[in-house]
């Protein structure tokens, strides 16, 4: 637990005044609680036994003030700590996504989307509960327990020794519960990630599921996962709630001994009735925060496991290091020199040497899986070459800053990315929206006709994945996005595959018009698209062959 809070201390910076105020509010509430128990003694001894009428008005008033103070202090501490806790979680969530986005593409290839979503949502959610709720309770109940134990010891050190024997006796069973709970919590969080991944897969492939009438298959698969999750959660509950009966049993034994020995002391006259009841009130009230404290420790185990899972992400670092040079000059040529690349142990490209020149269009042709798209991924530095070198204007690609490199490249992939946002923001993605330029890009991509017919025009909101568009319309939006960026390097990966012949001819005409001062790379199978090329590079089994 020490390591857990150590990791979160940097996030508390900036919240020190609120944190101190929360602690002071907790101390105030705890002292008021202790004051209530202490006032039992004069209430019994001076009012009921000695029949002091002057104290009859004063002590109930003080008790009322103590309860009001306790309520105000507890509320203030809960609200302040919740605010601090929620803000800490916000910072962690922001930092975690930012960290993930700057990791290599290989990281995302090796981790399921659902798993990563679970880390940001469920795992951080468990930490939110720990920081904003459990930590608040831990501070408040800890201070309250200390104050009440102070009253207990002050009233009768001898009885306090008997009444508080529960604390050392509870260490062994609680330690065993915590150890077991960590294992079960880890399994629960892993299974939750499995369920999230399963749902993510289902929703992303719902069309394929329906086409293949696989609704029952996927439903049953989810039911099985959910049943396993249910079993693990029940184990979690079984172990996680065991601390309460353990504490109740030990507390019952301690209270029974205190009542017997304390009762004898009252009868012997060594302890007044007021002192005895004040002691017991403080002791009984102290058991509640002590139980809550132990319960906090038990509940924290899920957050500790979640924290370790989050730290696993933060321990990941990008293998693709940024260069120091800005790519600001005009790009005249791109050269691949004896480039080879492997995905894990599988060689995808072998000894590729080729050049792409300014004012020229190059077509990359070859069967699916031959390595054409990998060549583009290496140019974008989504991966780094294993051997050989890629250079721009005779400068190694690795010397350039990645952001400046990618800002000079526009790509239209086979897989088209449409955001759940307006057409304008989809076209201008990554840049400020210029409405006139958006319209120009849409016209050049032969998309203006259908966009103009929509009731809200370029402000029309597109569904996730562009499901309210046809395949051809999605492709034209993607082409418009590449044209809007107006990069010096334009890459079209099967960019016209979903277009009709008339629209494809118009797009080809647009490409021909904008080719000046650009390096254009076409990945295509259609002979009609390849016609635009000044040079054709054929790749077979990861090797460059004569076109």
C-alpha positions as CSV (number, residue, x, y, z in Angstrom):
1,X,0.0,0.0,0.0
2,X,3.0,2.3,0.7
3,X,4.1,1.9,-2.9
4,X,0.5,2.7,-4.1
5,X,0.3,6.0,-2.4
6,X,3.9,6.8,-3.3
7,X,2.9,6.6,-6.9
8,X,0.1,9.1,-6.4
9,X,1.9,11.7,-4.3
10,X,3.2,13.6,-7.4
11,X,-0.4,14.1,-8.5
12,X,-1.4,15.7,-5.2
13,X,1.0,18.6,-5.9
14,X,-1.2,21.6,-6.6
15,X,-3.8,20.2,-4.2
16,X,-1.7,20.7,-1.0
17,X,-4.0,23.5,0.5
18,X,-7.1,21.4,-0.1
19,X,-5.4,18.2,1.1
20,X,-4.4,20.0,4.4
21,X,-7.9,21.4,4.7
22,X,-9.4,17.9,4.3
23,X,-7.0,16.5,7.0
24,X,-7.9,19.4,9.4
25,X,-11.6,18.7,8.7
26,X,-11.0,15.0,9.5
27,X,-9.2,15.9,12.7
28,X,-12.1,18.3,13.7
29,X,-14.7,15.6,13.0
30,X,-12.6,13.0,15.0
31,X,-12.2,15.3,18.0
32,X,-16.0,16.0,18.0
33,X,-16.6,12.3,17.9
34,X,-14.2,11.8,20.8
35,X,-15.9,14.7,22.6
36,X,-19.3,13.0,22.4
37,X,-17.9,9.9,24.2
38,X,-16.1,12.0,26.8
39,X,-19.2,14.0,27.7
40,X,-21.0,10.7,28.7
41,X,-19.0,10.8,32.0
42,X,-20.1,14.2,33.3
43,X,-23.7,13.5,31.9
44,X,-24.0,10.4,34.1
45,X,-21.8,11.4,37.1
46,X,-22.7,15.1,37.5
47,X,-26.2,15.3,36.1
48,X,-27.9,11.9,36.9
49,X,-25.8,10.9,40.0
50,X,-24.9,14.2,41.6
51,X,-28.1,15.9,40.2
52,X,-26.3,19.1,39.2
53,X,-29.1,21.2,37.5
54,X,-26.6,23.7,36.1
55,X,-24.9,21.0,34.1
56,X,-28.3,19.7,32.7
57,X,-28.5,22.6,30.2
58,X,-24.8,22.9,29.4
59,X,-23.9,19.2,28.7
60,X,-26.7,18.5,26.2
61,X,-25.8,21.7,24.4
62,X,-22.2,20.7,24.2
63,X,-23.3,17.2,22.9
64,X,-25.4,18.9,20.2
65,X,-22.4,21.1,19.2
66,X,-20.2,18.0,19.1
67,X,-22.6,16.2,16.8
68,X,-23.0,19.2,14.5
69,X,-19.2,19.7,14.4
70,X,-18.7,16.0,13.5
71,X,-21.3,16.2,10.7
72,X,-19.8,19.4,9.2
73,X,-16.2,18.1,9.5
74,X,-17.0,14.7,7.9
75,X,-18.9,16.3,5.0
76,X,-16.2,18.9,4.3
77,X,-13.5,16.2,4.3
78,X,-15.5,13.8,2.1
79,X,-16.2,16.5,-0.5
80,X,-12.7,17.9,-0.6
81,X,-11.0,14.5,-0.8
82,X,-13.5,13.4,-3.5
83,X,-12.5,16.5,-5.5
84,X,-8.8,15.8,-5.1
85,X,-9.3,12.1,-5.8
86,X,-11.4,12.6,-8.9
87,X,-8.8,15.2,-10.2
88,X,-6.0,12.8,-9.6
89,X,-7.8,10.1,-11.6
90,X,-8.5,12.6,-14.4
91,X,-4.7,13.3,-14.6
92,X,-3.8,9.6,-14.6
93,X,-6.4,8.9,-17.4
94,X,-5.1,11.8,-19.5
95,X,-1.5,10.7,-18.9
96,X,-2.2,7.1,-19.7
97,X,-3.9,7.7,-23.0
98,X,-1.3,10.2,-24.0
99,X,1.4,7.6,-23.1
100,X,-0.3,4.9,-25.1
101,X,-0.7,7.1,-28.2
102,X,3.0,7.7,-28.3
103,X,3.9,4.0,-28.1
104,X,4.9,2.0,-31.2
105,X,2.3,0.5,-33.5
106,X,3.6,-2.9,-32.5
107,X,2.3,-2.2,-28.9
108,X,-1.2,-2.0,-30.3
109,X,-0.7,-5.0,-32.5
110,X,0.2,-7.1,-29.5
111,X,-2.5,-5.9,-27.1
112,X,-6.2,-6.3,-27.7
113,X,-8.2,-3.0,-27.9
114,X,-10.6,-4.2,-25.2
115,X,-7.7,-4.9,-22.9
116,X,-6.4,-1.3,-23.3
117,X,-9.9,0.1,-22.9
118,X,-10.2,-1.9,-19.6
119,X,-6.9,-0.5,-18.3
120,X,-8.1,3.1,-18.9
121,X,-11.7,2.6,-17.7
122,X,-12.0,-0.3,-15.2
123,X,-8.5,-0.3,-13.7
124,X,-8.5,3.5,-13.3
125,X,-12.0,3.3,-12.0
126,X,-10.8,1.0,-9.2
127,X,-8.1,3.5,-8.4
128,X,-10.7,6.3,-8.4
129,X,-12.7,4.5,-5.7
130,X,-9.5,4.0,-3.7
131,X,-8.2,7.6,-4.0
132,X,-11.5,9.5,-3.8
133,X,-13.5,7.3,-1.5
134,X,-11.4,4.7,0.3
135,X,-8.5,7.1,1.0
136,X,-11.0,9.7,2.4
137,X,-12.5,7.1,4.6
138,X,-9.1,5.8,5.7
139,X,-8.0,9.3,6.8
140,X,-11.3,10.1,8.6
141,X,-11.7,6.8,10.3
142,X,-8.0,6.7,11.2
143,X,-8.1,10.0,13.0
144,X,-11.4,9.1,14.6
145,X,-10.0,5.7,15.8
146,X,-6.9,7.4,17.3
147,X,-9.1,10.1,19.1
148,X,-11.5,7.5,20.5
149,X,-8.7,5.2,21.6
150,X,-7.2,8.2,23.4
151,X,-10.5,8.6,25.4
152,X,-10.5,4.8,26.1
153,X,-7.0,4.8,27.5
154,X,-7.6,8.1,29.4
155,X,-10.6,6.6,31.2
156,X,-9.1,3.2,32.0
157,X,-5.7,2.0,30.8
158,X,-6.3,-1.4,32.4
159,X,-9.6,-2.0,30.5
160,X,-8.1,-0.4,27.4
161,X,-5.5,-3.2,27.3
162,X,-8.2,-5.8,27.3
163,X,-10.6,-4.0,24.9
164,X,-7.9,-3.3,22.3
165,X,-6.5,-6.8,22.3
166,X,-8.6,-7.2,19.1
167,X,-6.0,-5.2,17.1
168,X,-3.0,-7.6,17.4
169,X,-5.3,-10.6,17.2
170,X,-6.7,-9.5,13.9
171,X,-3.4,-9.1,12.1
172,X,-2.9,-12.8,11.1
173,X,-6.4,-13.5,9.7
174,X,-6.6,-10.1,7.9
175,X,-3.1,-10.7,6.3
176,X,-4.3,-14.0,5.0
177,X,-7.5,-12.4,3.6
178,X,-5.4,-9.7,1.9
179,X,-3.0,-12.2,0.3
180,X,-5.9,-14.2,-1.1
181,X,-7.8,-11.2,-2.2
182,X,-4.9,-9.9,-4.3
183,X,-4.9,-13.1,-6.4
184,X,-8.6,-13.1,-6.9
185,X,-8.7,-9.4,-7.8
186,X,-6.0,-9.9,-10.4
187,X,-8.1,-12.7,-12.0
188,X,-11.2,-10.5,-11.8
189,X,-9.5,-7.6,-13.6
190,X,-8.0,-9.9,-16.3
191,X,-11.5,-11.5,-16.9
192,X,-13.0,-8.0,-17.1
193,X,-10.5,-7.1,-19.8
194,X,-11.5,-10.3,-21.6
195,X,-15.2,-9.3,-21.5
196,X,-14.4,-5.8,-22.7
197,X,-12.3,-7.2,-25.6
198,X,-15.1,-9.6,-26.5
199,X,-17.7,-6.8,-26.6
200,X,-15.3,-4.6,-28.6
201,X,-14.8,-7.4,-31.1
202,X,-18.5,-8.0,-31.4
203,X,-19.5,-4.4,-32.0
204,X,-16.7,-3.8,-34.5
205,X,-17.7,-6.9,-36.5
206,X,-21.5,-6.9,-36.1
207,X,-22.0,-6.8,-39.9
208,X,-19.9,-10.0,-40.3
209,X,-21.8,-11.7,-37.4
210,X,-25.2,-11.0,-39.0
211,X,-24.0,-12.0,-42.5
212,X,-22.9,-15.4,-41.1
213,X,-25.9,-15.8,-38.8
214,X,-23.5,-16.1,-35.9
215,X,-25.6,-14.2,-33.3
216,X,-26.2,-17.3,-31.2
217,X,-22.5,-18.3,-31.4
218,X,-21.3,-14.9,-30.2
219,X,-24.0,-14.7,-27.6
220,X,-23.1,-18.1,-26.2
221,X,-19.4,-17.1,-26.2
222,X,-20.1,-14.0,-24.2
223,X,-22.4,-15.9,-21.8
224,X,-19.5,-18.3,-21.1
225,X,-17.1,-15.4,-20.4
226,X,-19.7,-13.6,-18.3
227,X,-20.3,-16.8,-16.2
228,X,-16.6,-17.1,-15.5
229,X,-16.5,-13.4,-14.5
230,X,-19.5,-14.0,-12.2
231,X,-17.7,-16.9,-10.5
232,X,-14.5,-14.9,-10.0
233,X,-16.5,-11.9,-8.6
234,X,-18.3,-14.2,-6.1
235,X,-14.9,-15.5,-4.9
236,X,-13.8,-11.8,-4.7
237,X,-16.9,-11.0,-2.6
238,X,-16.5,-14.2,-0.4
239,X,-12.9,-13.3,0.5
240,X,-13.4,-9.5,0.5
241,X,-16.2,-9.5,3.1
242,X,-14.5,-12.0,5.4
243,X,-12.9,-9.2,7.4
244,X,-16.2,-8.1,8.9
245,X,-17.2,-11.4,10.6
246,X,-13.6,-11.9,11.8
247,X,-13.6,-8.4,13.5
248,X,-17.1,-9.0,14.9
249,X,-16.1,-12.3,16.6
250,X,-12.9,-10.9,18.0
251,X,-14.8,-7.7,19.1
252,X,-17.5,-9.7,20.8
253,X,-14.8,-11.6,22.9
254,X,-13.1,-8.3,23.8
255,X,-16.3,-6.5,24.8
256,X,-17.5,-9.5,26.9
257,X,-14.3,-9.4,28.8
258,X,-14.5,-5.6,29.3
259,X,-18.1,-5.7,30.5
260,X,-17.2,-8.4,33.1
261,X,-14.0,-6.8,34.4
262,X,-15.4,-3.2,34.2
263,X,-18.6,-4.2,35.9
264,X,-16.6,-5.7,38.8
265,X,-14.6,-2.4,39.0
266,X,-17.8,-0.4,39.3
267,X,-19.1,-2.7,42.0
268,X,-15.7,-2.5,43.9
269,X,-15.8,1.3,43.6
270,X,-12.5,1.7,41.7
271,X,-14.5,3.0,38.7
272,X,-17.4,5.4,38.6
273,X,-20.6,4.6,36.6
274,X,-19.8,7.7,34.4
275,X,-16.2,6.6,33.7
276,X,-17.4,3.1,32.9
277,X,-20.1,4.2,30.4
278,X,-17.8,6.8,28.9
279,X,-15.1,4.1,28.4
280,X,-17.6,1.7,26.9
281,X,-19.2,4.3,24.6
282,X,-15.7,5.3,23.3
283,X,-14.7,1.6,22.9
284,X,-17.9,0.6,21.1
285,X,-17.6,3.7,18.9
286,X,-13.9,3.0,18.3
287,X,-14.7,-0.5,16.9
288,X,-16.6,1.0,14.0
289,X,-13.7,3.1,12.6
290,X,-11.3,0.3,13.3
291,X,-13.5,-2.1,11.3
292,X,-13.8,0.4,8.6
293,X,-10.0,1.0,8.5
294,X,-9.4,-2.8,8.1
295,X,-12.2,-2.9,5.5
296,X,-10.4,0.0,3.6
297,X,-7.2,-2.0,3.7
298,X,-9.0,-5.1,2.3
299,X,-10.8,-3.0,-0.4
300,X,-7.5,-1.3,-1.4
301,X,-6.2,-4.7,-2.7
302,X,-8.2,-4.4,-5.9
303,X,-6.8,-0.9,-6.4
304,X,-3.2,-2.1,-5.7
305,X,-3.6,-4.8,-8.4
306,X,-5.1,-2.2,-10.8
307,X,-2.2,0.1,-10.0
308,X,0.3,-2.6,-11.0
309,X,-1.5,-3.2,-14.3
310,X,-1.4,0.6,-15.0
311,X,2.3,0.8,-14.2
312,X,2.9,-2.0,-16.7
313,X,1.6,0.3,-19.4
314,X,3.7,3.2,-18.1
315,X,6.8,1.0,-18.1
316,X,6.4,0.5,-21.9
317,X,8.5,2.7,-24.0
318,X,8.6,3.4,-27.7
319,X,11.4,1.7,-29.5
320,X,11.2,4.2,-32.4
321,X,13.2,7.2,-31.2
322,X,12.6,10.7,-32.4
323,X,15.1,12.5,-34.6
324,X,16.4,16.0,-34.0
325,X,16.0,17.5,-37.4
326,X,12.9,19.3,-38.7
327,X,11.8,18.2,-42.2
328,X,11.2,21.7,-43.5
329,X,12.9,21.7,-46.8
330,X,11.3,20.7,-50.1
331,X,11.3,16.9,-50.6
332,X,13.1,16.0,-53.9
333,X,13.5,12.3,-53.4
334,X,12.9,9.3,-51.2
335,X,15.4,6.5,-51.3
336,X,15.1,2.9,-50.0
337,X,18.6,1.4,-49.8
338,X,18.8,-2.4,-49.2
339,X,15.9,-2.3,-46.8
340,X,14.8,-5.5,-45.0
341,X,12.1,-5.8,-42.3
342,X,10.6,-8.6,-40.1
343,X,7.4,-8.8,-38.2
344,X,8.7,-10.8,-35.2
345,X,10.5,-13.6,-37.0
346,X,8.7,-13.5,-40.3
347,X,10.5,-11.6,-43.0
348,X,8.2,-9.3,-44.9
349,X,10.6,-7.2,-47.0
350,X,14.0,-8.3,-48.2
351,X,16.8,-6.1,-49.6
352,X,14.5,-3.5,-51.2
353,X,16.2,-0.7,-53.1
354,X,14.2,2.0,-54.9
355,X,13.6,5.7,-55.4
356,X,10.6,8.0,-55.5
357,X,11.1,11.3,-57.2
358,X,9.5,14.7,-57.0
359,X,6.9,15.4,-59.8
360,X,6.5,11.7,-60.4
361,X,3.9,9.0,-59.7
362,X,5.0,5.6,-58.7
363,X,2.8,2.5,-58.7
364,X,3.5,-0.3,-56.3
365,X,1.9,-3.5,-57.6
366,X,1.9,-7.1,-56.3
367,X,-0.3,-9.7,-54.7
368,X,-2.0,-9.1,-51.3
369,X,0.6,-9.7,-48.5
370,X,3.6,-9.1,-50.8
371,X,4.8,-6.2,-48.6
372,X,3.5,-3.1,-50.4
373,X,1.7,-1.6,-47.4
374,X,4.6,-2.5,-45.1
375,X,6.9,-0.4,-47.4
376,X,4.6,2.6,-46.7
377,X,4.5,1.9,-42.9
378,X,8.3,2.0,-42.9
379,X,8.3,5.3,-44.7
380,X,5.9,6.7,-42.1
381,X,8.1,5.2,-39.4
382,X,5.3,3.2,-37.9
383,X,8.0,0.6,-37.8
384,X,11.8,0.9,-38.2
385,X,13.8,-1.1,-40.7
386,X,15.8,-4.1,-39.4
387,X,18.5,-3.6,-42.1
388,X,19.3,-1.0,-44.7
389,X,18.2,2.6,-44.7
390,X,15.5,5.0,-45.9
391,X,16.4,8.5,-46.6
392,X,14.8,11.8,-47.7
393,X,17.0,14.2,-49.7
394,X,20.0,11.9,-48.7
395,X,19.3,12.4,-45.0
396,X,18.5,9.2,-43.0
397,X,14.8,9.1,-42.1
398,X,15.7,8.4,-38.4
399,X,17.3,11.9,-38.2
400,X,14.0,13.7,-38.8
401,X,11.5,14.5,-36.1
402,X,8.6,12.0,-36.5
403,X,5.9,14.7,-36.3
404,X,7.6,16.8,-39.0
405,X,7.9,13.7,-41.2
406,X,4.3,12.6,-40.9
407,X,3.1,16.2,-41.4
408,X,4.5,16.1,-44.9
409,X,2.7,12.8,-45.8
410,X,-1.0,12.2,-46.7
411,X,-2.3,8.7,-46.8
412,X,-5.5,7.1,-48.0
413,X,-5.6,3.6,-46.6
414,X,-7.6,0.6,-47.7
415,X,-9.2,0.7,-44.3
416,X,-11.0,4.1,-44.1
417,X,-11.2,5.9,-40.8
418,X,-14.4,7.9,-40.3
419,X,-14.9,9.7,-37.0
420,X,-18.2,10.2,-35.2
421,X,-18.1,14.0,-36.0
422,X,-19.0,16.4,-38.7
423,X,-17.9,16.0,-42.4
424,X,-15.8,19.2,-42.0
425,X,-13.9,17.9,-39.0
426,X,-13.4,14.5,-40.7
427,X,-11.9,16.2,-43.8
428,X,-9.8,18.6,-41.7
429,X,-8.8,16.0,-39.2
430,X,-5.6,17.0,-37.4
431,X,-5.8,20.6,-38.6
432,X,-8.0,23.7,-38.0
433,X,-11.2,23.7,-40.0
434,X,-11.2,26.0,-43.0
435,X,-14.7,25.7,-44.5
436,X,-13.7,27.0,-48.0
437,X,-10.8,24.6,-48.1
438,X,-13.0,21.7,-46.9
439,X,-15.4,22.5,-49.8
440,X,-12.5,22.6,-52.3
441,X,-11.1,19.3,-51.1
442,X,-14.6,17.7,-51.3
443,X,-15.0,19.0,-54.8
444,X,-11.6,17.6,-55.9
445,X,-12.5,14.3,-54.4
446,X,-15.8,14.2,-56.2
447,X,-17.7,14.2,-52.9
448,X,-19.2,17.7,-53.0
449,X,-22.3,16.6,-54.9
450,X,-23.6,14.2,-52.2
451,X,-22.4,16.4,-49.3
452,X,-24.1,19.5,-50.7
453,X,-27.4,17.6,-50.9
454,X,-27.3,16.8,-47.1
455,X,-29.5,19.1,-44.9
456,X,-26.5,20.3,-42.9
457,X,-23.9,20.1,-45.6
458,X,-20.4,19.9,-44.3
459,X,-21.7,20.1,-40.7
460,X,-23.6,16.8,-41.1
461,X,-22.5,14.5,-38.4
462,X,-21.2,11.1,-39.5
463,X,-22.0,7.9,-37.6
464,X,-19.1,5.9,-36.1
465,X,-17.1,4.2,-38.9
466,X,-19.2,6.2,-41.4
467,X,-22.1,3.7,-41.4
468,X,-24.5,6.4,-42.7
469,X,-22.3,6.6,-45.9
470,X,-21.8,4.2,-48.8
471,X,-18.4,2.6,-49.3
472,X,-17.7,5.0,-52.2
473,X,-18.7,8.0,-50.2
474,X,-16.4,7.0,-47.3
475,X,-13.6,6.6,-49.8
476,X,-14.2,10.0,-51.2
477,X,-14.2,11.6,-47.7
478,X,-10.8,9.9,-47.1
479,X,-9.4,11.3,-50.4
480,X,-10.7,14.7,-49.5
481,X,-8.9,14.5,-46.1
482,X,-5.6,13.7,-47.9
483,X,-6.1,16.6,-50.4
484,X,-7.0,19.0,-47.6
485,X,-3.7,18.3,-45.8
486,X,-1.9,19.1,-49.1
487,X,1.2,17.2,-48.2
488,X,4.2,16.9,-50.5
489,X,4.0,13.1,-50.3
490,X,0.6,11.6,-51.2
491,X,0.1,7.9,-50.8
492,X,-3.1,6.2,-52.1
493,X,-3.5,2.6,-51.0
494,X,-6.2,1.1,-53.2
495,X,-7.9,4.5,-52.8
496,X,-10.3,4.1,-55.7
497,X,-11.3,0.5,-55.2
498,X,-14.9,1.3,-54.1
499,X,-15.5,3.9,-56.7
500,X,-17.5,3.6,-59.9
501,X,-15.7,4.0,-63.3
502,X,-16.9,7.6,-63.8
503,X,-15.8,8.8,-60.3
504,X,-12.5,6.9,-60.6
505,X,-11.7,8.8,-63.9
506,X,-12.5,12.1,-62.2
507,X,-10.3,11.2,-59.2
508,X,-7.5,10.2,-61.6
509,X,-7.9,13.6,-63.3
510,X,-7.6,15.3,-59.9
511,X,-4.4,13.4,-59.1
512,X,-2.9,14.3,-62.5
513,X,-3.7,18.0,-61.8
514,X,-2.1,18.1,-58.3
515,X,1.0,16.0,-59.1
516,X,3.3,19.0,-59.6
517,X,5.9,19.3,-56.8
518,X,4.6,16.2,-55.2
519,X,5.7,12.6,-54.8
520,X,2.7,10.4,-55.4
521,X,2.7,6.7,-54.5
522,X,-0.1,4.5,-55.7
523,X,-0.8,1.0,-54.4
524,X,-3.1,-0.5,-56.9
525,X,-4.3,-3.6,-58.8
526,X,-6.5,-1.9,-61.4
527,X,-4.7,-1.3,-64.8
528,X,-6.7,1.9,-65.1
529,X,-5.1,3.4,-62.0
530,X,-1.6,2.1,-62.8
531,X,-1.8,4.1,-66.1
532,X,-1.1,7.3,-64.2
533,X,2.3,6.0,-63.0
534,X,5.7,7.2,-64.4
535,X,7.3,4.1,-62.8
536,X,6.0,0.8,-61.7
537,X,7.6,-1.2,-58.9
538,X,6.5,-4.8,-58.6
539,X,6.9,-6.6,-55.2
540,X,6.6,-10.3,-54.9
541,X,7.1,-12.2,-51.6
542,X,8.8,-9.1,-50.1
543,X,11.3,-8.7,-52.9
544,X,11.4,-6.1,-55.6
545,X,11.3,-7.6,-59.1
546,X,11.4,-6.0,-62.6
547,X,8.0,-4.5,-63.5
